Amino acid sequence: MTTVSIRAGLALRRTFMANSAVALAGCALPAINFAQSTPATERRFAPVAGTWRTFEVTTRVDIVKPQGMTKVWLPIPSVNSDWQKSLESSYSSNGTARMEDDDKYGAKMLYVEFAEREARPFVELTSRIQTQNRAQDWTQHASESESAADRKYWTQPTSLLPTDGIVRKTAQEAIRGASTDAEKARKLYDWIVENTFREPKVRGCGEGDIKTMLETGNLGGKCADLNALFVGMCRSVGIPARDVYGLRVAPSAFGYRELGGNPASLKGAQHCRAEVYLAGYGWVGMDPADVAKVMRQETPEWIKSPKNALVAPVYKTLFGGWEGNWMAYNVAHDVTLPHSKGPRLGFFMYPAAENAVGRLDPYAPDDFKYQITATEIRA
């Protein structure tokens, strides 16, 4: 058995590590007048930045049916920003383990190989992070935090996020009448909320194949679908944007069941968010997919309007912020797992494993058993 401590200090892409997710700037945005459109009895959802929380997140994988050499890849928090600090990690395993990254986005991972003779392969990874709420102050302004080249980088297409064809056409129609990046982002955020929906039957967090979603007209999905569509549409009209893949680590402080996780059992708590770079304002956090989740799953009845008293504060807040009961792993797309014989991943948010037969299904617990827990460390 090997036990090693590692520092989470490998560089993510420079733009993300140096000043990632800076949401210090703002503008007066064209927005819905919530004071007039929502009842006074609406639920409160108002995260305020300024208080850091510390969590230890532990992922354990047990390979129940090893066949030949087995390989496992576990995502490690790779984001350091104004809203997250990725600290140290440690692991134990009866395999041979080492740190790797995807060599493009700086997505860190623990890679473990198990010998064919190992009857009960296991690995346990513990990462410590600090996180806080994000709340955009739209009255404040800041200088540019990204170079022109870096902003362009975050408008590039990926295999699942094309920026031409039906994606660009749909986005251009959605932003009609908007002139600034902030206005365009607002219209695209509203388009997602108004036209897509949460589909609970989708496996995991979805696939994020946005072209197929638009071509088929099937706009139901989960966070990796809906937020990917938002990000892809933003990129298609020249607005830098990115998905941020992570995990809910604690319940919501505002009583929303669907916006939190059970620290004792976080399997299935994976969740991706989005960030948009608004020229002159910095990186701004957004999450239209969670608006859809509250509308569909917070109550037994499917709520159809974002102006509903339960939904309205979430709809308002998630354009510019989010609650810090969630940690980010990475912002990686088209991930090639090192030493893998399998296909690239569209994103890397779940444990991955392969054996002599091929890639294991992370949604099949009989073959690929893993559990994730979180502990809050209080001073």
C-alpha positions in Angstrom: 0.0 0.0 0.0 1.2 3.5 -0.8 0.3 6.7 0.9 1.5 10.0 -0.6 0.7 13.7 0.0 0.7 16.0 -3.0 0.2 19.7 -3.4 -2.5 21.0 -5.7 -0.2 23.5 -7.3 0.3 22.3 -10.8 -0.6 25.1 -13.2 -4.0 25.1 -14.8 -4.1 27.1 -18.0 -2.5 30.5 -17.2 -5.7 32.4 -17.7 -7.6 30.2 -15.2 -5.0 30.0 -12.5 -3.7 33.5 -12.5 -7.0 35.2 -12.2 -9.6 32.5 -12.7 -13.2 33.3 -12.3 -12.7 36.9 -11.2 -16.1 38.3 -10.7 -15.2 41.7 -9.3 -16.6 43.9 -12.0 -20.0 44.8 -13.3 -22.4 47.0 -15.1 -26.0 48.0 -15.1 -27.6 45.1 -16.9 -30.8 45.0 -18.7 -32.8 42.7 -16.4 -36.2 41.7 -15.3 -37.7 44.0 -12.7 -37.9 41.4 -10.0 -39.4 43.8 -7.5 -42.5 44.1 -9.6 -42.7 40.6 -11.1 -42.3 38.4 -8.0 -44.4 38.1 -4.9 -43.1 39.5 -1.6 -43.4 35.9 -0.2 -40.7 34.5 -2.5 -38.0 32.2 -1.0 -34.7 33.9 -0.1 -31.6 32.9 -2.1 -28.9 35.5 -1.7 -25.4 34.2 -1.3 -22.9 36.8 -0.1 -19.2 36.5 -0.7 -16.6 36.9 2.1 -16.7 33.8 4.2 -14.4 30.9 3.3 -15.4 27.3 4.1 -13.0 24.4 4.2 -13.9 20.9 3.1 -12.1 17.6 2.8 -13.6 15.5 0.0 -12.9 11.8 -0.2 -13.4 9.6 -3.2 -13.0 5.8 -2.8 -13.1 3.4 -5.7 -13.3 -0.4 -5.4 -13.1 -2.5 -8.5 -15.6 -5.3 -7.8 -14.8 -7.5 -10.9 -11.2 -6.9 -12.0 -10.3 -8.3 -15.4 -6.7 -8.1 -16.4 -4.8 -4.9 -15.7 -7.1 -2.2 -14.3 -6.6 1.5 -14.6 -8.4 4.3 -12.6 -8.4 8.1 -13.1 -9.9 10.3 -10.4 -10.4 14.1 -10.9 -8.6 16.4 -8.4 -9.6 20.0 -7.7 -7.5 22.1 -10.1 -9.0 25.5 -9.7 -7.6 28.4 -7.8 -9.5 31.7 -8.0 -11.3 34.4 -6.0 -13.9 31.8 -5.0 -11.9 28.5 -4.6 -8.6 27.5 -3.2 -7.5 24.0 -4.2 -5.1 22.8 -1.4 -3.4 19.6 -0.7 -4.5 16.0 -1.6 -3.5 12.6 -0.3 -4.2 9.1 -1.3 -3.9 5.4 -0.4 -4.1 2.4 -2.7 -2.9 -1.1 -3.3 -2.0 -0.1 -6.9 0.7 2.1 -8.4 -0.4 5.8 -8.3 0.9 9.1 -9.6 -0.3 12.6 -10.4 -1.1 13.4 -14.1 -2.9 16.2 -15.9 -4.6 16.5 -19.3 -1.7 18.6 -20.8 -4.1 21.2 -22.2 -6.5 22.6 -19.6 -4.4 21.6 -16.6 -7.1 19.3 -15.3 -5.3 17.3 -12.5 -6.0 13.7 -11.8 -4.8 10.7 -9.8 -3.8 7.9 -12.1 -3.6 4.4 -10.6 -2.6 1.1 -12.2 -3.4 -2.3 -10.7 -1.6 -5.5 -11.5 -3.6 -8.4 -13.0 -3.0 -10.4 -9.9 -4.6 -7.8 -7.6 -7.9 -9.4 -6.5 -9.4 -6.3 -4.8 -8.1 -3.1 -6.3 -9.0 0.1 -4.4 -7.9 3.7 -4.2 -9.0 6.4 -1.8 -8.3 10.1 -2.6 -8.8 13.0 -0.2 -8.6 16.6 -1.3 -8.9 19.7 0.8 -10.4 22.8 -0.7 -11.7 26.2 0.4 -14.7 27.8 -1.2 -16.9 30.8 -0.8 -20.1 32.2 -2.3 -20.0 34.3 -5.5 -22.1 37.4 -5.8 -21.5 39.8 -8.6 -21.6 43.5 -7.7 -23.1 45.0 -10.9 -22.4 48.5 -9.7 -18.6 48.0 -9.8 -16.2 48.1 -12.8 -12.7 46.6 -13.3 -10.0 46.6 -15.9 -9.5 43.8 -18.3 -8.1 40.7 -16.6 -7.5 38.6 -19.8 -5.5 39.3 -22.9 -7.1 39.3 -26.3 -5.5 35.9 -27.1 -6.8 34.4 -23.9 -10.3 35.7 -24.5 -10.2 34.2 -28.0 -9.1 30.9 -26.5 -12.4 30.7 -24.6 -14.4 31.2 -27.8 -13.0 28.1 -29.6 -15.2 25.2 -30.5 -14.8 21.7 -29.0 -16.1 18.4 -30.2 -19.3 18.8 -28.3 -19.5 22.6 -28.5 -19.5 23.7 -32.2 -19.8 27.4 -32.7 -21.1 27.5 -36.2 -24.2 26.3 -38.0 -27.3 25.8 -36.0 -25.6 26.8 -32.8 -24.6 30.2 -34.1 -27.9 30.8 -35.9 -29.8 30.0 -32.7 -27.6 32.3 -30.6 -27.8 35.2 -33.1 -31.6 35.0 -33.1 -31.6 34.9 -29.3 -29.4 38.0 -28.9 -31.3 40.1 -31.4 -31.5 43.7 -30.1 -28.6 43.4 -27.7 -25.5 45.5 -28.2 -23.1 44.8 -25.3 -21.6 41.5 -24.2 -23.5 41.8 -20.9 -26.8 42.3 -22.7 -26.1 39.3 -25.0 -25.2 37.1 -22.1 -28.5 38.1 -20.3 -30.5 37.2 -23.4 -28.8 33.9 -23.8 -29.2 33.0 -20.2 -32.9 33.8 -20.5 -33.2 31.8 -23.7 -31.9 28.7 -21.9 -34.3 29.2 -19.0 -37.2 29.8 -21.3 -36.5 27.1 -23.9 -34.8 24.2 -22.2 -35.8 22.0 -19.3 -34.4 19.6 -16.8 -34.9 15.9 -17.8 -34.5 13.7 -14.6 -34.3 10.5 -16.7 -31.0 11.6 -18.4 -28.0 9.5 -17.0 -25.4 11.3 -14.9 -25.1 14.9 -15.8 -25.8 14.4 -19.5 -23.5 14.4 -22.5 -23.4 18.0 -23.6 -23.9 17.3 -27.4 -25.4 20.7 -28.1 -25.7 20.4 -31.9 -27.8 17.3 -31.6 -30.0 19.0 -29.0 -30.7 21.8 -31.4 -31.1 19.7 -34.5 -33.5 17.3 -32.9 -35.4 19.9 -30.9 -34.9 17.8 -27.8 -33.9 20.5 -25.3 -34.3 18.5 -22.2 -31.2 17.4 -20.2 -29.1 18.0 -17.2 -26.4 20.4 -16.2 -23.8 19.2 -18.7 -26.4 19.6 -21.4 -28.0 22.9 -20.5 -25.0 24.8 -19.3 -23.0 23.4 -22.3 -25.6 24.8 -24.6 -25.4 28.2 -22.9 -21.6 28.2 -23.1 -21.6 27.1 -26.7 -24.1 29.7 -27.7 -22.0 32.4 -25.9 -18.8 31.3 -27.7 -20.6 31.2 -31.1 -21.3 35.0 -30.9 -17.8 35.9 -29.6 -18.4 35.9 -25.9 -15.7 34.0 -24.0 -17.3 31.3 -21.8 -16.5 27.9 -20.2 -18.1 25.1 -18.3 -16.7 24.5 -14.8 -17.1 20.9 -13.7 -17.4 20.0 -10.1 -19.3 18.6 -7.1 -21.9 19.8 -4.6 -20.3 19.2 -1.1 -22.9 20.5 1.4 -26.6 21.3 1.7 -27.8 24.7 0.5 -28.0 27.3 3.3 -31.2 28.6 1.8 -33.3 25.5 2.1 -33.3 24.4 -1.6 -33.0 20.6 -1.5 -32.0 20.4 -5.2 -29.2 23.0 -4.8 -27.2 21.0 -2.3 -25.5 17.7 -1.6 -25.6 15.2 1.2 -22.0 15.2 2.6 -22.3 11.6 3.7 -23.0 10.4 0.2 -22.1 12.6 -2.7 -22.3 10.0 -5.5 -24.5 11.7 -8.0 -23.8 15.2 -6.7 -21.6 16.1 -9.6 -22.6 19.4 -11.1 -21.2 21.7 -13.8 -21.6 25.5 -13.8 -20.7 28.2 -16.3 -18.6 31.3 -16.5 -18.8 34.1 -19.0 -16.2 36.8 -19.5 -17.9 40.1 -19.9 -15.7 42.7 -21.6 -14.6 45.1 -18.9 -16.3 43.2 -16.2 -14.3 40.0 -15.7 -15.3 36.4 -15.3 -18.9 36.1 -14.1 -20.5 32.9 -12.6 -23.8 31.7 -14.1 -25.9 28.6 -13.9 -29.1 28.5 -15.9 -29.2 24.7 -15.5 -29.8 25.0 -11.8 -32.7 27.3 -12.5 -34.2 24.5 -14.6 -33.5 22.0 -11.9 -35.4 24.0 -9.3 -38.3 24.5 -11.7 -38.5 20.8 -12.4 -37.5 19.0 -9.2 -37.7 21.3 -6.1 -41.4 20.5 -5.7 -43.6 17.6 -6.9 -45.2 20.0 -9.4 -43.2 21.1 -12.4 -43.0 24.9 -12.2 -43.1 26.4 -15.6 -42.3 30.1 -14.9 -39.0 31.6 -13.6 -41.2 34.3 -12.0 -42.7 31.8 -9.6 -42.0 32.8 -6.0 -39.8 29.7 -5.4 -37.8 30.1 -8.6 -37.4 33.9 -8.9 -34.6 34.4 -6.4 -32.6 31.5 -7.9 -33.2 32.8 -11.5 -32.0 36.3 -10.4 -29.0 35.2 -8.4 -27.6 32.6 -10.8 -27.0 35.3 -13.4 -23.8 36.5 -11.7 -23.3 34.3 -8.7 -23.7 30.9 -7.0 -23.6 29.4 -3.5 -20.3 28.2 -2.2 -21.5 24.7 -1.2 -19.9 23.4 -4.4 -16.3 22.8 -5.5 -14.8 22.9 -9.0 -12.6 20.1 -10.4 -11.6 21.7 -13.8 -12.7 23.4 -17.0 -11.5 20.7 -19.3 -13.2 19.6 -22.6 -12.2 16.8 -25.0 -10.1 15.1 -22.3 -7.6 12.4 -23.3 -6.9 10.3 -20.2 -3.2 9.6 -20.0 -2.3 5.9 -20.6 -5.9 5.2 -21.7 -6.9 3.0 -24.7 -10.4 4.3 -24.6 -12.0 7.3 -26.4 -11.6 10.9 -25.2 -14.1 12.2 -22.6 -16.2 15.2 -23.4 -15.5 16.3 -19.9 -13.9 14.9 -16.7 -16.1 15.1 -13.7 -16.6 11.4 -12.8 -14.1 8.7 -11.8 -13.0 6.7 -14.8 -11.7 3.2 -15.1 -10.6 0.6 -17.7 -9.7 -3.0 -17.6 -8.8 -5.7 -20.2 -12.4 -5.5 -21.5 -12.5 -1.8 -21.9 -13.9 1.4 -20.3 -16.1 0.8 -17.2 -19.4 2.5 -16.9 -19.4 5.0 -14.0 -23.1 4.7 -13.8 -23.1 0.9 -13.2 -22.4 0.4 -9.5 -22.3 -3.4 -9.8 -19.2 -3.2 -12.0 -17.7 0.1 -10.9 -18.2 0.9 -7.2 -17.3 4.3 -5.9 -18.4 6.6 -3.1 -17.7 10.3 -2.4 -18.0 12.0 1.0 -17.2 15.5 2.3 -16.4 16.8 5.8 -16.4 20.4 6.6 -13.4 21.5 8.6 -14.4 24.2 11.1 -11.8 26.4 12.8 
